[in-house]
Amino acid sequence: MKTSRVGPLRWAFLSWKVFCYALGALVVVVAMVQCWFFAHVLWWRAYEPSTSAFMEARLERLRERDPKAKLAHHWADYERISTQLKRAVVAAEDAKFVGHEGFDWEAISKAMEKNQKRGKVVSGASTISQQLAKNLFLWGERSWLRKGQEAAITWMLEATLSKRRILELYLNFAEWGDGVFGAQAAARHHFGIDAASLNASQAAFLAAILPSPRRYAQGRTTPYVAGRIETILARMPAAQLP
């Protein structure tokens, strides 16, 4: 009787041991990945990123059509970006930006209810901080794994950087056209001026096309965009800036 029970007990012990080692290794890998992300966030408190994951992905796609393709991207300090553009982007993308800690829970709840009613994802509630986390680090496809990592990086950004710095980074890495990234390149591409010179209407246009920037040619409006511009212009005076 004793001998017959040794085999199963031994296998159970070995299986548990392997599971614990595998789980420990996974925890170590996840911790190392998070440390890698956090180290970059700390570095970006004082230094500008030269590129982003989203920019690299776009460049790769562009070079599938044209091996010599380049991105338009020029860094502009916070002070050299029009206040009108800052107000327009906050009004359009994240009205509670200054007050929340990275997540707009009310907007998330409403988006979940709307998506549930439609039976598919038709509405999102990503804050500027969440969008920055995705643009700087992550891949494009939707998944729970990516959303979880996005949340972790968002927390790192909010815990480490000022709201002013987060908005500065966002405005410099948002996409505003096919291969056009950042406020300075966007202002040049659409209006032939510097980011500091954007007026309210121009700023509202750039904010209006953020959800689908590659759909619109230089300064071109559609009835939908025109309506969005009017809405954003009406909201801009109330937008709070860091």
N, C-alpha and C positions, 0 to 999 in steps of 0.2 A: 504493500500500500504506500509506504513512504517513498519508494523509488519511483512509483508511477506519478507522483505529484511533483517531483523535482523539475522535470522538463517544462511543464506549463508555467510554474512559478519563475523559473529561470528566464524563460522567454518574455514573460510579463515584465520582469525586472529590466531586462535588456531593452525592451521596447520603450519603457518609461525613461530609461537613461538616454536613449537616442533622441526621444522627443524633447527632453530637457535640454540636451546639448543643441539641438536644432533651434529650439525656442530662444535659448541664450544667444546663439549666433545671430539669429534674426534681430533680436533686440539691439545687439551691438552694431549691426549694419544700419538699422534705422537711426540709432543715436548718432552714428558717424555722419550719415546723410544730413540730419538736422543740424549738426555742428557745422557742416560745410555751408549750408544755407545761412546759418546765423553769422558765420565769419564774414560772408559777403555783405550781409546787412550792416554789420558793424563797420566794415571798410567804407561803405557808401555813406556813412555819416559825414565824411569829409571829402571823399573822392567820387568822381562821376564814373558810372559804368561806361565802358566803351561800346557795349552792345547789349542785346537782350536775347533770351531764348526765342521770343517771337520774331525779332528782327532776323536772326539767323535762319529760322525756318522759312520766312518770306524770301530771303535772298537765295536760299537753296531752290525754291520753286521757280523764282525768276530766272535763275541760271539754267534751269531745265530748258527754257525757251531761248535764252541768250546767255552763253557762257561768260560774256563780258559785263553782264548786268551789275549795277551797283545800287545801293540804297542812298536816298537823300536824307541825311541826318546831320544836324548841327546843334550842338549843345548851346542852350541859352540860360544864363543865370536867372533866378527868380525875379530879380529887379528888372531884367531886360525882356520880360514877358508882359504884355499888356494886361493891366488890371481887368479890362473888359473881358479878355479871354478867360482869366481865372474865374471871374463871376459867372460867365456863360457855362463853363464846364461844370462848376459846382452846381449851378441851377439845373443843368440838364442831367447830370449823372449821379449826384449825391448831395441833395440839399441839406442833409444832417451831418455832412462831413466833419465840421469843426467839433460837433458835440458827441459823436459816437466813438467807440473804442475799436473800430474796424468793421463792425457788423451792424446793419440796420435791421434789428429783429422784427420790427413792425412790418417793414417792406418785405422781408423774407416770408413772414406769415401770410401776407396778402398774395404774394407770388405763388406760394404753395397751394393756397386755396384756388387760385385762378387756374393753375396747371392741372389740379385734380379735377376740376369741373370740365376742362377741355379734354382730359385724358392724354395730354402730351405737354411737353415743355413749350409754353408760348410766352412766358414772362420770367425775367430774372430779377434779382435784387442785389447784384454785386455792387459794393461800395467802391470808391476810388482806390482805397487800400487793397481790396481784393483784386481789382483789375490790375493794379500795379504788380502784385504778387504773381499773378498769372503771366503778365507780359514779360517780366524779368526772368522768370525761372522755368515756367512749365510748358507742357505740350498742349496741343489744341483740343484733342478729343475729350468729350464729356465722360467722366467716370467718377464713382464714389472715391476711388483712391486719389484721383487728382483733386477733387473737391476737398478731401481731408488734408492733403498737403498744402493746398491753397490756404485753408484756414490756419494751418500752423505757421506758414510764412507771413500771413496777414498779422497774426499775433506778434511775431518777431518785429515786423515793421512798426507796428503801433507802440510796442514796448521800447523800441530803440531809437526811432527817428521822431522828429517833431512833425506836426501836421504840415508846417510850411515846407519841410524837406520832402515829405511824401508827395505833396502836390507838385513841387518842383520836378521831382523824378517822373511823376505821371505825365506831366505836360511835355517832358522831353523824350518820352518813349511811347506815347500814344501814336497809333497809326492814323494818318490823315490822307491817304491816297495810295496808289499802287507803288509800293516801295518808298513812300514818303513818311518819315517818322519824326516826331517832335514838333513843337510849336514854331520854331524858326524855319524849318524846312517847309512846314505847312503854309505859313504866311507867304513865303517866297513862291511856292508852287501855285497856290490859288490866287494870290493877289499881287505878287511881285514886290512885296514890302517886307520889312523886318517884323518880328513878333511884337516888338515894343510899340509898333505903330498901328496895330489892329484897332479898328473902331468897334462900336457895339454891334452893328449889323454883321460885320465880317466875323467877329468873334462868335456871334450866335450861329452863323452858318457853319463854322468849324465844329462847334459843339453839336449841332444838329446832325452832322454826317458821321459822328463818332461810331454809332452802332454798325454802319456799313460804309466805311470810307472809300473802298475801292469801286463803289458803284457810281461815284460822282466825279465827273471831269472837273477841270480847273474852274472853280467858282460857279459851276452849273447848278441851278436850282430846279426843283420839280414842285408841283403843287403840294406834295406831302412835306418836302423840306421847307417850303415857304411857310406852311402852317406851323411846323416845329420851330422855325425861327421866331415867329410872332409869340409863341408860347414862352420860349426861352427869354426873349427880350422883356416880357412882362414879369418874369420871375427874377431877373438879374438884380434889380435894386435890393431885393431882400436876401440875396445870397451872402452868407458870412464867409470871410476869408481869414486864414491864419496869419 
